[in-house]
Amino acid sequence: MIRSLLVFCGSRSGHDPAHAALAEALGTLLATHGVTLVYGGGGVGLMGVMARAALGAGGRVVGVIPQSLMTVEIAQPGLAELHVTETLHARKALMHMHADAILALPGSIGTLDELFESMTWRELGIHDKPIWLMGDNGYWAPLLALMRHLTAEGFAPAHLDRLAVPLPDLAALAALLPPRNRTPSTGNS
């Protein structure tokens, strides 16, 4: 059962307003399903939009942010927990410890770094948590094509493109979460 979801996403909102709308709807969805949101702790970009939506809907939000990004990503106030780490690597490890599954929304190289490390850890058997991709207007299509290319060129196993599974929309994610109308999570994730 998924009690907590780690979400990687941008510290910017991007040009397409659909991305911010998705982040906001995701935050609300997690709260209404009683699923703790675990994320990078920032109050800017898609991260901030998503966290504030989850908080506004009565959800539990856990942030993990490196000390060096406290002023850049501007730590989101009001979180149930805010963990400050010394390094980005420590951030990723701690976020993983708090989560039952992983979802990547649109973002930049930081989001890709987090996603690739999660995929690598899954491939190596360090974790077996599901990893999903979600983004409007074909955001992840180039990445999925690249993964197929890596396999076609003999550099990756045939199942590489199944390490991170695209979800078409929030309804598909909702079907994987606990039933709706649960009381938002209040315990540790």
Residue pairs with C-beta under 8 A, 6 or more apart in sequence:
1 100
1 178
2 35
2 100
2 101
2 176
2 177
2 178
3 34
3 35
3 36
3 100
3 178
3 185
3 189
4 35
4 36
4 37
4 38
4 62
4 98
4 99
4 100
4 101
4 185
4 189
5 30
5 35
5 36
5 37
5 38
5 99
5 100
5 101
5 102
5 103
5 177
6 38
6 39
6 95
6 96
6 98
6 99
6 101
6 102
6 103
7 26
7 37
7 38
7 39
7 50
7 102
7 103
7 104
7 105
8 39
8 40
8 102
8 103
8 104
8 105
8 107
8 111
8 114
8 115
8 118
9 23
9 39
9 40
9 45
9 46
9 47
9 50
9 104
9 105
9 106
9 107
9 111
10 19
10 45
10 46
10 47
10 105
10 106
10 107
10 108
10 110
10 111
11 40
11 42
11 44
11 45
11 46
11 47
11 72
11 73
11 107
11 108
11 110
12 44
12 45
12 46
12 108
13 19
13 20
13 45
13 46
13 49
14 20
14 46
14 106
16 136
16 137
18 136
18 137
19 46
19 105
19 106
19 135
19 136
19 139
20 46
20 49
22 105
22 106
22 134
22 135
22 136
22 170
23 46
23 47
23 49
23 50
23 53
23 105
24 49
24 50
24 53
25 53
25 170
26 50
26 53
26 103
26 105
26 134
26 170
26 173
27 37
27 49
27 50
27 51
27 52
27 53
27 54
27 55
27 56
27 57
27 59
28 53
28 54
28 56
28 57
28 59
29 170
29 173
29 174
29 177
30 36
30 37
30 54
30 59
30 177
31 37
31 53
31 54
31 55
31 56
31 57
31 58
31 59
31 60
31 184
32 57
32 59
32 180
32 181
33 174
33 177
33 178
33 179
33 180
33 182
34 59
34 178
34 182
34 183
34 184
34 185
35 59
35 177
35 178
35 185
36 59
36 60
36 61
36 62
36 80
36 98
36 185
36 189
37 50
37 51
37 54
37 59
37 60
37 61
37 62
38 61
38 62
38 63
38 64
38 95
38 98
38 99
38 189
39 47
39 50
39 51
39 61
39 62
39 63
39 64
39 95
40 47
40 63
40 64
40 65
40 69
40 73
40 91
40 95
40 114
41 47
41 63
41 64
41 65
41 73
41 75
41 76
41 79
41 82
41 83
42 48
42 51
42 63
42 65
42 69
42 73
42 74
42 75
42 76
43 51
43 52
43 73
43 74
43 75
43 76
43 77
44 73
44 74
46 105
46 106
46 107
47 73
47 76
48 74
48 76
50 105
51 61
51 63
51 76
51 79
52 76
54 60
54 61
55 61
55 78
55 79
57 184
58 184
59 184
59 185
60 80
60 184
60 185
60 186
60 189
61 76
61 78
61 79
61 80
62 79
62 80
62 81
62 82
62 83
62 98
62 189
63 75
63 76
63 79
63 81
63 82
63 83
64 82
64 83
64 85
64 91
64 94
64 95
64 98
65 73
65 75
65 82
65 83
65 84
65 85
65 91
66 84
66 85
66 86
66 87
66 88
66 90
66 91
67 84
67 85
67 86
70 84
75 82
75 84
76 82
83 94
85 91
85 94
88 113
92 114
92 117
92 118
95 114
96 102
96 118
96 121
96 127
96 129
98 189
99 129
99 189
100 129
100 189
101 129
101 130
101 131
101 132
101 176
102 115
102 118
102 129
102 130
102 131
102 132
103 131
103 132
103 133
103 134
103 167
103 173
104 111
104 114
104 115
104 131
104 132
104 133
104 134
104 140
104 164
105 111
105 134
105 135
106 135
106 139
112 143
115 131
115 133
115 164
118 127
118 129
118 131
118 164
119 131
119 163
119 164
121 127
122 128
122 129
122 131
122 163
123 157
123 160
123 163
130 165
130 176
131 163
131 164
131 165
132 164
132 165
132 166
132 167
132 173
133 140
133 143
133 144
133 164
133 165
133 166
133 167
134 140
134 166
134 167
134 168
134 169
134 170
134 173
140 166
144 161
144 166
147 156
147 160
147 161
148 161
150 156
150 160
151 157
151 158
151 160
151 161
167 173
174 180
